[in-house]
């Protein structure tokens, strides 16, 4: 009825559904049909450029990012001898930074993000022409580029600052004196979650 009322038509061969669950919970044997046609159950799907899976581990999404970053690393390595450091930094922010930044607030804390951490460090070493085993700490400072964990935290802070009016603090939930009761420390889901916060998780600052 919803499709018909909006003059929309559903193509069942292009329609799928996904069961979101924890790793401990087993998948239910669900049968979903529409207009007497079976809807396929899939374990991962891409939505607005983000590949989600049933357990929200972001494994598939990070695998795609890693592939793109390997290509970016090769491109930067190829042009390194022919351009200046300033040009390499510009290419980094146009190419690599944009790939990593998109969706980092969701997948940046994933266990699988270690793959992105490794390839990002490799790209920084390529830009600075250093050896494989050299530390990247000083290189990030010299290039004025944030390491992946810092970039993730910074993105979360930006997200919270832009959506602070949509979040509630612990003191608004209860009056119990706890170590996380300070308004400046912890933000939580609202009781009615606005659309912009549907994928927002609880973060302690």
BELCOR-V988249 format. One record per backbone hydrogen bond with DSSP energy under -0.5 kcal/mol. NH is the residue of the N-H (numbers start at 1). CO is the residue of the C=O. If there is no record, write none. Layout:
# BELCOR-V988249
nh=<NH | NH>
co=<CO | CO>
This chain:
# BELCOR-V988249
nh=<5 | 6 | 7 | 8 | 12 | 14 | 15 | 17 | 20 | 21 | 21 | 25 | 30 | 32 | 32 | 34 | 37 | 39 | 40 | 42 | 42 | 45 | 47 | 50 | 51 | 52 | 52 | 54 | 56 | 61 | 62 | 63 | 64 | 65 | 66 | 67 | 68 | 69 | 70 | 71 | 72 | 73 | 74 | 75 | 76 | 77 | 78 | 79 | 80 | 82 | 83 | 83 | 88 | 89 | 90 | 91 | 92 | 93 | 94 | 95 | 96 | 96 | 97 | 99 | 100 | 101 | 102 | 104 | 106 | 107 | 108 | 110 | 113 | 114 | 115 | 117 | 118 | 119 | 120 | 121 | 122 | 123 | 124 | 125 | 126 | 127 | 128 | 129 | 129 | 130 | 134 | 140 | 141 | 142 | 143 | 144 | 145 | 151 | 152 | 153 | 154 | 155 | 156 | 157 | 158 | 159 | 160 | 161 | 162 | 163 | 166 | 167 | 168 | 170 | 172 | 173 | 173 | 174 | 178 | 181 | 185 | 186 | 187 | 188 | 193 | 194 | 197 | 198 | 200 | 205 | 205>
co=<1 | 2 | 4 | 3 | 10 | 11 | 12 | 40 | 18 | 19 | 54 | 22 | 28 | 30 | 39 | 37 | 34 | 32 | 15 | 17 | 40 | 52 | 50 | 47 | 49 | 45 | 50 | 43 | 53 | 51 | 58 | 59 | 60 | 61 | 62 | 63 | 64 | 65 | 66 | 67 | 68 | 69 | 70 | 71 | 72 | 73 | 74 | 75 | 76 | 79 | 79 | 80 | 84 | 85 | 86 | 87 | 88 | 89 | 90 | 91 | 91 | 92 | 92 | 95 | 96 | 97 | 98 | 101 | 103 | 103 | 104 | 107 | 110 | 111 | 112 | 113 | 114 | 115 | 116 | 117 | 118 | 119 | 120 | 121 | 122 | 123 | 124 | 125 | 126 | 125 | 131 | 136 | 137 | 138 | 139 | 140 | 140 | 147 | 148 | 149 | 150 | 151 | 152 | 153 | 154 | 155 | 156 | 157 | 158 | 159 | 163 | 164 | 188 | 186 | 169 | 169 | 170 | 170 | 176 | 178 | 182 | 182 | 203 | 168 | 191 | 192 | 194 | 195 | 197 | 185 | 203>
